[in-house]
Amino acid sequence: MRREPAEVEITMTTRDGTIGVLLPRDTPTQDIIPFARRAEEHGFDELWVVEDLGYRGGLVQAATVLASTMRIRVGVGLLPAAARNVAFTAMEIASLAQLHPDRLDIAVGHGMPSWMRSVGAWPKSPLTLLAEYITVLKSLLSGQAVHQDGKYVHVDGVRLHESSAPAAAPAVLRACAVPSPWPCRVTWPTALSSLNR
């Protein structure tokens, strides 16, 4: 029996008063940097990049935008937990956080069921995977040695080297797609304005 989606609360981040914009997933490659710079020039607080199957990788887009702007925060939403090893994801995020301190937010989710099934990565318990993944990811980003033998996430004494751990771990937000048959509080940006006006 399929459950109805839970009531969701949509927020952009955990900071009050921020205004962000979403980089459309089908933005032509040559327009990504100009779009990001224009968002910064127009005073947006944050820009979110998406990672949708068949489009572009979220971490690469974030790295490009961060390197091409000076102030705007960049959010990656959302990284599907089942698609990436948590230790290697932590390494990528830590690198971005070190290179661009206090400018990065990461949303991790279970991914779209149809997309995850199409690549053989849909778990039997998406929320269990998500909980294990985010717990380990946050611990790794904070510099802790992690031992986890969960249902989905297995790491044995993994730790980021002190030269690779960010001084301040970026926000890691738990996100679920809408609609979701599982109870989940959605933390996801909404494009509030068009840069073409």
C-alpha positions, 0 to 999 in steps of 0.5 A, spaced: 500 500 500 502 506 497 502 512 503 500 519 501 506 524 502 507 527 508 506 534 509 512 538 507 516 544 509 520 547 504 526 552 506 532 554 502 537 553 508 537 553 515 539 561 515 533 566 516 532 571 510 536 568 505 534 568 498 537 563 493 536 561 486 536 555 482 541 553 476 536 550 471 539 543 470 538 544 462 542 550 462 547 550 456 554 549 459 557 556 456 551 559 460 553 556 467 558 561 469 555 567 467 548 565 470 552 564 477 556 571 476 549 574 474 546 571 481 552 574 485 551 581 482 544 581 483 545 580 490 542 573 491 545 569 497 545 563 494 545 559 488 543 551 488 545 546 483 542 540 481 544 533 480 539 529 476 540 523 472 542 524 465 544 531 466 551 534 470 554 532 476 552 536 482 559 537 485 563 539 479 558 544 478 559 547 485 566 547 484 565 551 477 561 556 480 565 557 487 571 558 483 568 563 478 564 567 484 567 571 490 561 571 495 555 567 493 554 560 497 553 554 493 548 549 495 548 542 491 542 538 491 541 533 492 546 528 492 543 521 492 546 517 497 545 510 494 550 513 488 556 514 492 561 511 497 560 516 503 568 516 504 569 519 497 563 523 497 566 526 504 573 527 500 570 531 495 566 535 499 572 537 504 576 539 498 570 544 496 569 546 503 577 548 504 578 551 498 571 555 499 570 556 506 563 558 509 560 558 502 558 551 501 551 547 503 550 540 501 543 536 500 543 529 501 537 525 499 535 518 497 534 520 490 528 519 485 526 512 485 525 511 478 532 514 477 535 510 482 532 503 480 534 505 473 541 504 475 540 499 480 541 503 486 535 503 489 535 500 496 530 496 500 530 502 505 531 508 503 531 512 509 535 507 513 540 508 507 539 516 508 540 516 516 546 512 516 549 515 510 548 522 513 551 520 520 557 518 517 558 523 512 557 529 518 562 525 522 567 524 517 567 532 515 568 533 522 574 530 522 572 524 526 575 516 525 568 512 523 567 505 524 560 503 521 557 497 520 550 499 518 545 495 513 548 500 507 554 504 510 560 500 511 566 504 513 572 501 518 576 506 521 576 511 516 578 518 517 580 524 513 587 526 514 588 532 518 590 536 512 584 534 508 579 536 513 575 543 513 576 547 519 568 548 519 564 542 516 559 545 511 552 544 512 549 537 510 542 537 509 537 531 509 532 532 503 527 527 500 524 528 493 517 531 493 512 527 493 515 522 497 511 516 500 516 516 506 515 521 512 520 526 510 521 533 512 524 537 505 529 542 505 530 544 498 531 551 495 526 554 491 528 559 485 524 565 487 526 570 482 528 569 474 535 572 472 532 574 466 528 580 468 
